[in-house]
């Protein structure tokens, strides 16, 4: 059985790793923050692979990041940078 949630997580992670490999210095912190969160989202998410879509990963991941921003007292500038990089990663990953 395929798992669209996990497949999307792998695709997004590959995209973020590629972005990190070619990133400007000012993007390294944000990308370094985002990449390990993927594994944590996968560990914590409870779902039935038959009842999810790739977009469910995107929504779950972004909700997770927003909750970690508060816990980590993330600055507004860092939040904005991560949001912009997330949008780039989603666009580059496709559907």
MDTraj code that builds the backbone (N, CA, C; nanometers):
import mdtraj as md
import numpy as np

residues = "UNK UNK UNK UNK UNK UNK UNK UNK UNK UNK UNK UNK UNK UNK UNK UNK UNK UNK UNK UNK UNK UNK UNK UNK UNK UNK UNK UNK UNK UNK UNK UNK UNK UNK UNK UNK UNK UNK UNK UNK UNK UNK UNK UNK UNK UNK UNK UNK UNK UNK UNK UNK UNK UNK UNK UNK UNK UNK UNK UNK UNK UNK UNK UNK UNK UNK UNK UNK UNK UNK UNK UNK UNK UNK UNK UNK UNK UNK UNK UNK UNK UNK UNK UNK UNK UNK UNK UNK UNK UNK UNK UNK UNK UNK UNK".split()
xyz = np.array([
    [0.0842, -0.1180, 0.0000],
    [0.0000, 0.0000, 0.0000],
    [0.0888, 0.1245, 0.0000],
    [0.0559, 0.2197, -0.0834],
    [0.1343, 0.3420, -0.0864],
    [0.0939, 0.4331, 0.0299],
    [0.1849, 0.5186, 0.0662],
    [0.1621, 0.6120, 0.1754],
    [0.1912, 0.7526, 0.1223],
    [0.0884, 0.8228, 0.0724],
    [0.1103, 0.9546, 0.0139],
    [0.1719, 1.0553, 0.1105],
    [0.1401, 1.0430, 0.2384],
    [0.1939, 1.1340, 0.3401],
    [0.3454, 1.1161, 0.3488],
    [0.3899, 0.9919, 0.3622],
    [0.5329, 0.9636, 0.3732],
    [0.6065, 0.9930, 0.2430],
    [0.5435, 0.9648, 0.1307],
    [0.6069, 0.9947, 0.0019],
    [0.6267, 1.1448, -0.0145],
    [0.5279, 1.2208, 0.0239],
    [0.5392, 1.3663, 0.0147],
    [0.6471, 1.4166, 0.1095],
    [0.6540, 1.3600, 0.2293],
    [0.7575, 1.3998, 0.3245],
    [0.8962, 1.3773, 0.2648],
    [0.9174, 1.2618, 0.2025],
    [1.0467, 1.2341, 0.1400],
    [1.0771, 1.3324, 0.0271],
    [0.9780, 1.3609, -0.0542],
    [0.9980, 1.4545, -0.1653],
    [1.0324, 1.5941, -0.1155],
    [0.9601, 1.6404, -0.0146],
    [0.9867, 1.7727, 0.0412],
    [1.1258, 1.7752, 0.1043],
    [1.1607, 1.6697, 0.1745],
    [1.2927, 1.6652, 0.2369],
    [1.4033, 1.6708, 0.1312],
    [1.3873, 1.5971, 0.0236],
    [1.4856, 1.6011, -0.0845],
    [1.4972, 1.7419, -0.1421],
    [1.3851, 1.8088, -0.1597],
    [1.3860, 1.9458, -0.2104],
    [1.4584, 2.0389, -0.1149],
    [1.4267, 2.0287, 0.0135],
    [1.4915, 2.1153, 0.1118],
    [1.6418, 2.0879, 0.1195],
    [1.6811, 1.9627, 0.1099],
    [1.8243, 1.9296, 0.1106],
    [1.8948, 1.9877, -0.0116],
    [1.8296, 1.9820, -0.1262],
    [1.8871, 2.0420, -0.2477],
    [1.8968, 2.1934, -0.2319],
    [1.7946, 2.2537, -0.1743],
    [1.7981, 2.3983, -0.1506],
    [1.9119, 2.4337, -0.0553],
    [1.9308, 2.3531, 0.0477],
    [2.0368, 2.3776, 0.1449],
    [2.1744, 2.3674, 0.0792],
    [2.1902, 2.2704, -0.0096],
    [2.3196, 2.2497, -0.0757],
    [2.3594, 2.3695, -0.1614],
    [2.2605, 2.4453, -0.2064],
    [2.2866, 2.5599, -0.2936],
    [2.2491, 2.6933, -0.2296],
    [2.2281, 2.6933, -0.0995],
    [2.1735, 2.8107, -0.0314],
    [2.2784, 2.9186, -0.0075],
    [2.2287, 3.0415, -0.0041],
    [2.3091, 3.1528, 0.0442],
    [2.3226, 3.1374, 0.1947],
    [2.4272, 3.1950, 0.2496],
    [2.4524, 3.1828, 0.3934],
    [2.3331, 3.2261, 0.4780],
    [2.2620, 3.3303, 0.4338],
    [2.1509, 3.3809, 0.5150],
    [2.0323, 3.2852, 0.5214],
    [2.0275, 3.1839, 0.4343],
    [1.9175, 3.0870, 0.4363],
    [1.9513, 2.9579, 0.5112],
    [2.0762, 2.9420, 0.5495],
    [2.1180, 2.8149, 0.6101],
    [2.0505, 2.7874, 0.7435],
    [2.0343, 2.8894, 0.8275],
    [1.9681, 2.8667, 0.9559],
    [1.8259, 2.8161, 0.9345],
    [1.7516, 2.8860, 0.8499],
    [1.6110, 2.8500, 0.8279],
    [1.5988, 2.7092, 0.7704],
    [1.6796, 2.6788, 0.6712],
    [1.6731, 2.5447, 0.6117],
    [1.7162, 2.4393, 0.7122],
    [1.8182, 2.4700, 0.7904],
    [1.8637, 2.3773, 0.8939],
    [1.7589, 2.3554, 1.0021],
    [1.6739, 2.4523, 1.0217],
    [1.5632, 2.4395, 1.1171],
    [1.4522, 2.3537, 1.0580],
    [1.4248, 2.3729, 0.9309],
    [1.3118, 2.3070, 0.8660],
    [1.3346, 2.1578, 0.8404],
    [1.4526, 2.1223, 0.7959],
    [1.4785, 1.9855, 0.7505],
    [1.4542, 1.8808, 0.8599],
    [1.5086, 1.8970, 0.9792],
    [1.4856, 1.7916, 1.0802],
    [1.3414, 1.7839, 1.1301],
    [1.2653, 1.8901, 1.1082],
    [1.1252, 1.8882, 1.1514],
    [1.0440, 1.7853, 1.0730],
    [1.0874, 1.7528, 0.9517],
    [1.0136, 1.6567, 0.8691],
    [1.0044, 1.5220, 0.9387],
    [1.1157, 1.4732, 0.9894],
    [1.1152, 1.3456, 1.0606],
    [1.0288, 1.3495, 1.1854],
    [1.0313, 1.4616, 1.2558],
    [0.9487, 1.4742, 1.3759],
    [0.8000, 1.4723, 1.3412],
    [0.7644, 1.5387, 1.2327],
    [0.6245, 1.5384, 1.1888],
    [0.5823, 1.3957, 1.1555],
    [0.6664, 1.3238, 1.0855],
    [0.6319, 1.1866, 1.0491],
    [0.6170, 1.0986, 1.1724],
    [0.7018, 1.1186, 1.2717],
    [0.6926, 1.0395, 1.3949],
    [0.5654, 1.0691, 1.4719],
    [0.5251, 1.1949, 1.4755],
    [0.4130, 1.2362, 1.5594],
    [0.2769, 1.2258, 1.4896],
    [0.2761, 1.2244, 1.3591],
    [0.1486, 1.2240, 1.2865],
    [0.0791, 1.0892, 1.3005],
    [-0.0479, 1.0954, 1.3265],
    [-0.1300, 0.9750, 1.3320],
    [-0.2291, 0.9818, 1.2171],
    [-0.2200, 0.8845, 1.1281],
    [-0.3060, 0.8863, 1.0100],
    [-0.3131, 0.7468, 0.9511],
    [-0.4128, 0.7270, 0.8684],
    [-0.4282, 0.6037, 0.7935],
    [-0.3793, 0.6317, 0.6515],
    [-0.2768, 0.5607, 0.6027],
    [-0.2246, 0.5867, 0.4689],
    [-0.3309, 0.5825, 0.3593],
    [-0.4380, 0.5104, 0.3826],
    [-0.5445, 0.5024, 0.2828],
    [-0.6314, 0.6285, 0.2810],
    [-0.6196, 0.7096, 0.3856],
    [-0.7079, 0.8264, 0.3985],
    [-0.6346, 0.9602, 0.3936],
    [-0.5139, 0.9639, 0.3369],
    [-0.4403, 1.0904, 0.3299],
    [-0.4005, 1.1230, 0.1866],
    [-0.3694, 1.2486, 0.1683],
    [-0.3194, 1.2969, 0.0400],
    [-0.1839, 1.3618, 0.0650],
    [-0.1078, 1.3870, -0.0403],
    [0.0188, 1.4588, -0.0215],
    [-0.0019, 1.5960, 0.0441],
    [-0.1119, 1.6604, 0.0126],
    [-0.1395, 1.7913, 0.0698],
    [-0.1584, 1.7843, 0.2211],
    [-0.2009, 1.6692, 0.2714],
    [-0.2149, 1.6526, 0.4163],
    [-0.0792, 1.6666, 0.4852],
    [0.0264, 1.6169, 0.4210],
    [0.1589, 1.6358, 0.4794],
    [0.1916, 1.7839, 0.4854],
    [0.1687, 1.8552, 0.3760],
    [0.2014, 1.9980, 0.3718],
    [0.1315, 2.0732, 0.4842],
    [0.0032, 2.0480, 0.5015],
    [-0.0732, 2.1166, 0.6058],
    [-0.0240, 2.0787, 0.7448],
    [0.0019, 1.9514, 0.7666],
    [0.0490, 1.9040, 0.8967],
    [0.1861, 1.9617, 0.9284],
    [0.2740, 1.9627, 0.8283],
    [0.4093, 2.0159, 0.8471],
    [0.4039, 2.1645, 0.8826],
    [0.3236, 2.2410, 0.8096],
    [0.3174, 2.3839, 0.8381],
    [0.2575, 2.4102, 0.9760],
    [0.1551, 2.3363, 1.0147],
    [0.0983, 2.3515, 1.1501],
    [0.2038, 2.3187, 1.2555],
    [0.2809, 2.2150, 1.2294],
    [0.3876, 2.1760, 1.3216],
    [0.4884, 2.2898, 1.3343],
    [0.5321, 2.3466, 1.2216],
    [0.6287, 2.4554, 1.2264],
    [0.5739, 2.5738, 1.3049],
    [0.4498, 2.6081, 1.2808],
    [0.3921, 2.7207, 1.3532],
    [0.3918, 2.6971, 1.5041],
    [0.3687, 2.5741, 1.5455],
    [0.3710, 2.5454, 1.6896],
    [0.5136, 2.5502, 1.7438],
    [0.6107, 2.5082, 1.6637],
    [0.7494, 2.5136, 1.7115],
    [0.8012, 2.6567, 1.7151],
    [0.7502, 2.7425, 1.6281],
    [0.7914, 2.8832, 1.6322],
    [0.7653, 2.9419, 1.7702],
    [0.6475, 2.9158, 1.8215],
    [0.6109, 2.9692, 1.9529],
    [0.6970, 2.9077, 2.0623],
    [0.7156, 2.7775, 2.0568],
    [0.7952, 2.7089, 2.1588],
    [0.9401, 2.7565, 2.1589],
    [0.9930, 2.7859, 2.0394],
    [1.1330, 2.8255, 2.0270],
    [1.1525, 2.9771, 2.0306],
    [1.0451, 3.0512, 2.0581],
    [1.0516, 3.1975, 2.0599],
    [1.1177, 3.2518, 1.9333],
    [1.0740, 3.1998, 1.8202],
    [1.1290, 3.2369, 1.6900],
    [1.0938, 3.3820, 1.6583],
    [1.1905, 3.4557, 1.6101],
    [1.1651, 3.5953, 1.5738],
    [1.0723, 3.6019, 1.4525],
    [1.0075, 3.7151, 1.4379],
    [0.9172, 3.7349, 1.3246],
    [0.9942, 3.7278, 1.1926],
    [1.1143, 3.7813, 1.1908],
    [1.1963, 3.7770, 1.0681],
    [1.2301, 3.6329, 1.0307],
    [1.2662, 3.5510, 1.1297],
    [1.2958, 3.4104, 1.1016],
    [1.1707, 3.3366, 1.0556],
    [1.0583, 3.3667, 1.1168],
    [0.9313, 3.3042, 1.0758],
    [0.8999, 3.3384, 0.9303],
    [0.9171, 3.4644, 0.8955],
    [0.8894, 3.5080, 0.7585],
    [0.9837, 3.4404, 0.6595],
    [1.1098, 3.4300, 0.6964],
    [1.2069, 3.3655, 0.6083],
    [1.1717, 3.2182, 0.5883],
    [1.1360, 3.1499, 0.6956],
    [1.0976, 3.0088, 0.6859],
    [0.9720, 2.9943, 0.6008],
    [0.8754, 3.0830, 0.6190],
    [0.7526, 3.0772, 0.5383],
    [0.7846, 3.0933, 0.3899],
    [0.8740, 3.1859, 0.3570],
    [0.9110, 3.2076, 0.2171],
    [0.9845, 3.0861, 0.1612],
    [1.0744, 3.0295, 0.2389],
    [1.1466, 2.9102, 0.1935],
    [1.0523, 2.7912, 0.1799],
    [0.9546, 2.7828, 0.2682],
    [0.8557, 2.6750, 0.2589],
    [0.7777, 2.6865, 0.1284],
    [0.7343, 2.8068, 0.0945],
    [0.6604, 2.8261, -0.0298],
    [0.7467, 2.7901, -0.1507],
    [0.8736, 2.8242, -0.1462],
    [0.9656, 2.7867, -0.2535],
    [0.9782, 2.6357, -0.2628],
    [0.9932, 2.5713, -0.1476],
    [1.0076, 2.4243, -0.1470],
    [0.8828, 2.3569, -0.2016],
    [0.7652, 2.4047, -0.1633],
    [0.6400, 2.3462, -0.2127],
    [0.6323, 2.3618, -0.3644],
    [0.6663, 2.4798, -0.4131],
    [0.6612, 2.5038, -0.5574],
    [0.7612, 2.4151, -0.6321],
    [0.8786, 2.3979, -0.5761],
    [0.9810, 2.3164, -0.6414],
    [0.9502, 2.1675, -0.6340],
    [0.8835, 2.1270, -0.5292],
    [0.8518, 1.9858, -0.5124],
    [0.7382, 1.9446, -0.6046],
    [0.6461, 2.0373, -0.6308],
    [0.5319, 2.0037, -0.7146],
    [0.4361, 1.9134, -0.6419],
    [0.3482, 1.8515, -0.7185],
    [0.2472, 1.7622, -0.6577],
    [0.2613, 1.6241, -0.7118],
])
top = md.Topology()
chain = top.add_chain()
for i, resn in enumerate(residues, 1):
    res = top.add_residue(resn, chain, resSeq=i)
    for name in ("N", "CA", "C"):
        top.add_atom(name, md.element.get_by_symbol(name[0]), res)
traj = md.Trajectory(xyz[None], top)
